[in-house]
Amino acid sequence: MTNPILELHDICYSYHSLEGETDALSHISFQVKKGEFLAIVGPSGCGKSTLLSIISGLLLPESGEICFPVPQGEESDKHPMAGGCPRIGYMLQHDHLFEWRTIYRNVILGLEINRQLTEGKKQRVMELLKDYGLDKFKDKKPGELSGGMKQRAALIRTLALDPEILLLDEPFSALDYQTRLSVSSDICGIIRSAKKTAILVTHDLSEAISLADRILVLSKRPATIKCDIPIRLTISGHSPLASRNAPEYQGYFNQLWKEISDEDHIQTAKIIQPDAE
């Protein structure tokens, strides 16, 4: 059995302001195995992106613990995370490429900052640019590329640092539907061919089913894990487009839709419920 690469134990988090406290996450616990592609879905505003920020170390949980495995033979087989972790790459909703840098110089930015710009890393970057059709555009500025091409460049920039875990916070949401299908297929292929572990936050249920090995459904805020659904599609290969034609696809979609719709109905009922006399 594959050992987990990431473990969350009883994570809680609240936002604090002058107006008061807003509970975001409540007792979240799960594991992610090495090489697994996990998707996280849930009602809008339930704390999905907050959870990624905690995993990345951008936010610290108020309680609970995030653990990563360490090689056997050391003092412990786990260690808690405190702050950021260099083994994690984070791809946000927008590409955040710098317009004054060429595509190549954007892609190597993380390597420059971390002082890892070796000849071997440069060669790997060029291989990735060539594999995904960006080598001819390496000297262009971001404004000269399509949205899909910029997202591919953003992923290559993240992969250049060779992270063990990729966090994807709705990276395709800014793209039109046709481009979104194409780019998500390409990026899924990149991640799987590189045998990376990935955690994707998305509002798109079809995207979650077609990309992921497993889907976590979060409840409304404060979010708890409502259900954990393994995805088993009887298709050859793992093309996101082909996945939508799998015989099991509609059943998974209906299940996810029901789980999230139930949360929306509960929230609506609370809003319209008259005060008891």
Secondary structure as the mmCIF struct_conf table of DSSP 4:
data_model
#
loop_
_struct_conf.conf_type_id
_struct_conf.id
_struct_conf.beg_label_comp_id
_struct_conf.beg_label_asym_id
_struct_conf.beg_label_seq_id
_struct_conf.end_label_comp_id
_struct_conf.end_label_asym_id
_struct_conf.end_label_seq_id
HELX_LH_PP_P HELX_LH_PP_P1 THR A 2 ASN A 3
STRN STRN1 PRO A 4 SER A 17
TURN_TY1_P TURN_TY1_P1 LEU A 18 GLU A 19
STRN STRN2 GLY A 20 LYS A 33
TURN_TY1_P TURN_TY1_P2 LYS A 34 GLY A 35
STRN STRN3 PHE A 37 VAL A 41
BEND BEND1 PRO A 43 PRO A 43
TURN_TY1_P TURN_TY1_P3 SER A 44 GLY A 45
BEND BEND2 CYS A 46 GLY A 47
HELX_RH_AL_P HELX_RH_AL_P1 LYS A 48 SER A 56
TURN_TY1_P TURN_TY1_P4 GLY A 57 GLY A 57
BEND BEND3 LEU A 58 LEU A 59
BEND BEND4 GLU A 62 GLU A 62
STRN STRN4 SER A 63 PRO A 69
TURN_TY1_P TURN_TY1_P5 GLN A 72 GLY A 73
BEND BEND5 GLU A 74 GLU A 75
BEND BEND6 ASP A 77 ASP A 77
STRN STRN5 LYS A 78 PRO A 80
BEND BEND7 GLY A 83 GLY A 83
TURN_TY1_P TURN_TY1_P6 PRO A 86 ARG A 87
STRN STRN6 ILE A 88 MET A 91
BEND BEND8 GLN A 93 HIS A 94
TURN_TY1_P TURN_TY1_P7 GLU A 99 TRP A 100
BEND BEND9 ARG A 101 ARG A 101
HELX_RH_AL_P HELX_RH_AL_P2 ILE A 103 VAL A 107
TURN_TY1_P TURN_TY1_P8 ILE A 108 ILE A 108
HELX_RH_AL_P HELX_RH_AL_P3 LEU A 109 ILE A 113
TURN_TY1_P TURN_TY1_P9 ASN A 114 ARG A 115
HELX_RH_AL_P HELX_RH_AL_P4 GLU A 119 ASP A 131
TURN_TY1_P TURN_TY1_P10 TYR A 132 GLY A 133
HELX_RH_3T_P HELX_RH_3T_P1 ASP A 135 PHE A 137
TURN_TY1_P TURN_TY1_P11 LYS A 138 ASP A 139
BEND BEND10 LYS A 140 LYS A 140
HELX_RH_3T_P HELX_RH_3T_P2 PRO A 142 GLU A 144
BEND BEND11 LEU A 145 LEU A 145
HELX_RH_AL_P HELX_RH_AL_P5 GLY A 147 LEU A 159
TURN_TY1_P TURN_TY1_P12 ALA A 160 LEU A 161
BEND BEND12 GLU A 164 GLU A 164
STRN STRN7 ILE A 165 ASP A 169
BEND BEND13 GLU A 170 GLU A 170
TURN_TY1_P TURN_TY1_P13 PRO A 171 ALA A 174
BEND BEND14 LEU A 175 LEU A 175
HELX_RH_AL_P HELX_RH_AL_P6 TYR A 177 SER A 193
TURN_TY1_P TURN_TY1_P14 ALA A 194 LYS A 195
STRN STRN8 THR A 197 VAL A 201
BEND BEND15 HIS A 203 HIS A 203
HELX_RH_AL_P HELX_RH_AL_P7 LEU A 205 LEU A 211
BEND BEND16 ASP A 213 ASP A 213
STRN STRN9 ARG A 214 LEU A 218
BEND BEND17 LYS A 220 PRO A 222
STRN STRN10 ALA A 223 ALA A 223
STRN STRN11 ILE A 225 PRO A 230
BEND BEND18 SER A 236 GLY A 237
HELX_RH_AL_P HELX_RH_AL_P8 PRO A 240 SER A 243
TURN_TY1_P TURN_TY1_P15 ARG A 244 ASN A 245
BEND BEND19 ALA A 246 ALA A 246
TURN_TY1_P TURN_TY1_P16 PRO A 247 GLU A 248
HELX_RH_AL_P HELX_RH_AL_P9 TYR A 249 ILE A 272
HELX_LH_PP_P HELX_LH_PP_P2 GLN A 273 ALA A 276
#
